[in-house]
Each structure stands twice: as structure tokens, then as C-alpha cells.
């Protein structure tokens, strides 16, 4: 019994190869894009964490500044150095936000 050899039409072989490539490429591209998205999300979370830490540090420093410029602290330091308190001589400088 002789087997018939399959003959492809013009372009049919090309179409099968392209179909096979698409079947392989689509899942590969899908996995790659999801991995890239996951990496980007991880970077974003790290940046959010850094920003939150910096905001907490800034808040702590602002509290320290407020404590240092309090009238009680100014009066205590003035007394230590033998200075007198004259409210007309005090100028408070604030940075615009």
C-alpha cells in the first residue's frame, strides 16, 4: 500500500507556519507583558513606601521646629544667656509653601 504524499497549495505552507508562530507568540507575549507590568507595580509600591517614609520624616522635623520656636524655649534660652525678652524685636520668618 502506497501512501500519498500530501501536497500543499501555494501559500498554504506559509499560512500553517504563520499560524504555528502565532500560537506560540501570543502566549509568550502575554506572559512577558504581565511580568513587565508586575515589575512596574513593584517599583511603584517601593516609591510609595519611600515617599511615605520621607513624609513622616518631614512631619517629625516640622514638629521639632515648632518645638524649638516655642515661646517657652525662646525664653529659656534667653534666660540662659542673660538676655531679655522684647517682643518688638522678634521677627518670625516663614517660607512660602
Backbone bond lengths (Angstrom), bond angles and torsions (degrees), N, CA, C in turn:
res aa  C-N    CA-C-N  psi(-1)  N-CA   C-N-CA  omega(-1)  CA-C   N-CA-C  phi
1 X - - - 1.434 - - 1.528 109.63 -
2 X 1.275 114.54 122.23 1.461 120.09 179.97 1.506 109.24 -91.11
3 X 1.309 114.49 139.01 1.473 119.53 175.36 1.510 109.07 -92.33
4 X 1.300 113.20 139.94 1.454 117.38 177.21 1.525 109.22 -80.74
5 X 1.275 115.48 137.38 1.464 120.15 176.83 1.524 108.14 -82.53
6 X 1.347 115.21 130.87 1.452 119.07 178.95 1.511 110.12 -72.16
7 X 1.282 115.22 130.66 1.455 119.55 176.66 1.516 107.30 -113.10
8 X 1.321 114.53 131.60 1.458 120.45 178.32 1.520 109.48 -92.24
9 X 1.285 114.48 146.22 1.451 119.15 175.24 1.513 109.46 -73.80
10 X 1.319 114.98 169.25 1.465 118.99 177.09 1.525 109.20 -59.28
11 X 1.306 117.26 129.13 1.457 121.36 176.36 1.513 113.68 81.54
12 X 1.320 118.79 -14.01 1.463 120.50 -178.99 1.532 110.46 -67.98
13 X 1.302 116.77 -40.57 1.453 121.32 177.93 1.531 109.53 -62.41
14 X 1.325 115.43 -43.21 1.477 120.67 178.11 1.529 110.59 -61.16
15 X 1.327 117.37 -41.48 1.456 121.47 -179.79 1.521 111.00 -65.57
16 X 1.325 118.71 -39.04 1.461 121.54 178.04 1.529 111.06 -65.94
17 X 1.305 115.94 -41.61 1.466 119.90 178.35 1.533 110.41 -64.09
18 X 1.324 116.50 -43.04 1.474 120.10 179.13 1.530 110.65 -64.24
19 X 1.310 117.89 -40.02 1.457 122.43 177.87 1.532 110.26 -62.64
20 X 1.314 116.33 -44.06 1.460 120.96 178.45 1.533 110.29 -62.87
21 X 1.310 117.08 -43.36 1.472 120.82 178.20 1.526 111.43 -62.43
22 X 1.327 117.56 -40.98 1.467 121.02 178.25 1.528 111.27 -65.18
23 X 1.319 116.10 -40.43 1.467 120.20 179.86 1.533 109.72 -63.22
24 X 1.294 117.59 -33.58 1.465 121.67 178.51 1.532 111.14 -82.34
25 X 1.330 117.34 -41.78 1.465 121.41 -172.61 1.524 113.31 -72.57
26 X 1.307 119.09 -39.03 1.474 121.16 -175.53 1.536 111.51 -61.17
27 X 1.322 120.25 -51.22 1.474 118.38 177.64 1.535 112.89 -63.74
28 X 1.329 116.60 -35.73 1.458 120.14 179.28 1.521 111.02 -63.52
29 X 1.314 117.10 -46.34 1.461 121.35 178.68 1.527 110.38 -64.63
30 X 1.311 117.24 -38.22 1.461 122.17 178.78 1.529 110.49 -61.23
31 X 1.316 117.37 -48.12 1.469 121.87 179.57 1.529 109.98 -63.08
32 X 1.322 116.95 -44.26 1.457 121.30 -179.42 1.531 110.97 -61.61
33 X 1.325 117.37 -44.33 1.462 119.94 -178.52 1.525 111.40 -67.50
34 X 1.322 118.02 -36.76 1.467 120.62 177.55 1.525 110.93 -67.57
35 X 1.321 117.57 -37.44 1.465 121.26 176.84 1.523 110.13 -64.46
36 X 1.316 116.71 -41.10 1.461 121.27 178.90 1.526 110.79 -65.51
37 X 1.317 116.78 -41.36 1.461 121.53 177.50 1.525 110.74 -63.44
38 X 1.312 116.57 -41.93 1.467 121.16 179.07 1.529 110.63 -62.77
39 X 1.311 116.93 -42.58 1.472 121.15 178.49 1.526 110.77 -63.03
40 X 1.318 116.70 -40.50 1.458 121.13 178.62 1.526 110.91 -64.92
41 X 1.320 117.06 -41.18 1.465 120.68 177.84 1.529 111.41 -63.40
42 X 1.313 116.89 -39.08 1.468 120.74 178.37 1.525 109.80 -63.29
43 X 1.324 117.07 -44.31 1.477 120.66 177.96 1.521 110.88 -61.14
44 X 1.325 116.69 -41.97 1.467 120.63 -179.75 1.524 110.59 -63.23
45 X 1.316 117.96 -41.70 1.467 121.35 179.10 1.523 111.01 -65.55
46 X 1.333 117.16 -38.62 1.467 120.01 177.25 1.521 110.62 -63.99
47 X 1.332 116.65 -41.51 1.463 120.41 178.61 1.525 111.04 -65.21
48 X 1.332 117.36 -41.22 1.461 120.81 177.81 1.521 110.22 -60.68
49 X 1.325 116.33 -41.22 1.458 121.16 179.34 1.527 110.68 -63.83
50 X 1.332 116.69 -43.19 1.470 120.91 178.22 1.528 110.85 -62.57
51 X 1.319 116.14 -42.82 1.466 120.86 -179.85 1.522 109.98 -63.07
52 X 1.324 116.23 -42.97 1.466 120.06 -180.00 1.526 110.97 -63.06
53 X 1.334 117.28 -42.86 1.468 120.85 177.99 1.528 110.65 -61.48
54 X 1.334 116.23 -42.77 1.459 120.02 -179.10 1.522 110.97 -66.73
55 X 1.331 117.15 -38.96 1.465 119.88 177.63 1.523 110.87 -63.62
56 X 1.327 116.92 -39.75 1.462 120.44 177.13 1.526 110.90 -64.16
57 X 1.335 116.49 -41.34 1.461 119.98 178.52 1.528 110.39 -64.30
58 X 1.333 116.84 -41.45 1.468 120.85 178.87 1.521 110.99 -62.94
59 X 1.327 115.56 -41.56 1.462 120.32 179.78 1.534 110.40 -63.24
60 X 1.321 115.77 -41.76 1.463 120.58 178.53 1.529 110.59 -63.09
61 X 1.327 116.42 -42.42 1.471 120.03 179.00 1.530 111.44 -65.84
62 X 1.323 116.92 -37.79 1.462 120.01 177.48 1.530 110.89 -63.42
63 X 1.333 116.08 -38.69 1.456 119.60 177.62 1.533 110.69 -65.14
64 X 1.328 116.70 -39.75 1.465 120.43 177.57 1.521 110.89 -63.96
65 X 1.328 116.36 -40.44 1.468 120.54 178.75 1.517 109.61 -62.74
66 X 1.342 116.40 -46.21 1.464 120.01 179.70 1.525 111.22 -60.48
67 X 1.320 116.02 -37.43 1.458 120.22 179.29 1.531 110.89 -67.90
68 X 1.331 116.20 -40.85 1.465 120.12 -177.59 1.527 112.32 -70.77
69 X 1.320 118.20 -29.61 1.471 119.88 -178.54 1.527 112.33 -94.51
70 X 1.343 116.29 9.98 1.462 118.33 178.77 1.528 110.06 -67.94
71 X 1.336 116.18 152.02 1.463 121.07 -177.69 1.530 111.51 -61.81
72 X 1.338 117.00 -36.28 1.460 119.69 179.82 1.525 110.62 -62.77
73 X 1.314 116.52 -42.39 1.454 120.57 -179.72 1.532 110.98 -67.83
74 X 1.313 116.61 -41.90 1.468 120.46 178.45 1.524 110.09 -62.00
75 X 1.322 116.66 -43.66 1.464 120.88 -179.54 1.532 110.61 -65.20
76 X 1.322 117.39 -40.36 1.464 121.59 179.57 1.523 110.91 -62.94
77 X 1.331 116.58 -45.50 1.469 120.72 -179.98 1.523 110.16 -66.99
78 X 1.318 117.24 -39.21 1.464 120.73 178.02 1.525 109.99 -62.30
79 X 1.318 117.87 -41.95 1.466 121.45 178.98 1.518 110.93 -65.33
80 X 1.344 117.38 -38.94 1.473 121.17 179.03 1.525 111.65 -59.12
81 X 1.305 117.08 -39.34 1.459 121.54 -176.46 1.529 112.21 -96.61
82 X 1.294 116.31 8.29 1.458 120.29 177.48 1.520 113.20 69.46
83 X 1.297 117.17 30.99 1.458 121.63 179.86 1.526 109.11 -98.95
84 X 1.300 115.43 156.69 1.459 118.75 177.57 1.521 109.52 -106.70
85 X 1.304 116.08 155.70 1.459 122.70 -177.11 1.514 109.53 -96.92
86 X 1.347 115.56 116.64 1.462 121.74 174.94 1.526 105.69 -123.44
87 X 1.325 115.35 111.26 1.462 119.01 -172.91 1.529 113.06 -65.61
88 X 1.316 118.57 -23.17 1.469 120.33 179.31 1.527 112.03 -69.09
89 X 1.324 117.18 -22.90 1.464 121.04 -177.16 1.532 113.01 -87.29
90 X 1.334 117.05 -7.30 1.457 119.77 -176.11 1.529 109.92 -91.32
91 X 1.317 114.23 125.84 1.463 121.03 178.12 1.522 106.96 -122.67
92 X 1.296 115.99 126.93 1.458 120.16 179.40 1.520 108.81 -100.32
93 X 1.311 115.52 124.58 1.460 121.56 -179.10 1.519 107.68 -106.80
94 X 1.329 116.35 126.49 1.461 121.18 179.14 1.510 109.30 -122.40
95 X 1.312 114.45 144.35 1.456 121.17 178.11 1.517 108.62 -85.11
96 X 1.325 116.63 136.91 1.466 120.34 177.44 1.506 109.79 -72.37
97 X 1.332 116.47 141.16 1.466 120.50 -179.07 1.497 110.78 -107.46
